[in-house]
Amino acid sequence: MTDAKLIKILKVFIAIGILLLLLGHYLLSYAKLPETMGVSGMIISAACIAFGLIFSLPTKMYLTFLLVKRENENKRKATQFDND
């Protein structure tokens, strides 16, 4: 799998994670799901927030690692080109 394809997939996972976080916040704050459903509503809202964090945080770290690695390779190639 190429880096470009992997970066696109990671960006999709980040977007899914952020959307799940926002959905969980909406369910807790505005839809008042815990008040209408009780404990089940709290579990649903908390699960949305938890899965949103699971999707968004590790992928951000890995994506940052890939982008820094690519930038370092480009700098190394540029300095080799300048030396020639």
Stockholm file with secondary structure:
# STOCKHOLM 1.0

chainA/1-84         MTDAKLIKILKVFIAIGILLLLLGHYLLSYAKLPETMGVSGMIISAACIAFGLIFSLPTKMYLTFLLVKRENENKRKATQFDND
#=GR chainA/1-84 SS CCHHHHHHHHHHHHHHHHHHHHHHHHHHHTSCHHHHHTHHHHHHHHHHHHHHHHHHHHHHHHHHHHHHHHHHHHHHHHHHHHHC
#=GC SS_cons        CCHHHHHHHHHHHHHHHHHHHHHHHHHHHTSCHHHHHTHHHHHHHHHHHHHHHHHHHHHHHHHHHHHHHHHHHHHHHHHHHHHC
//
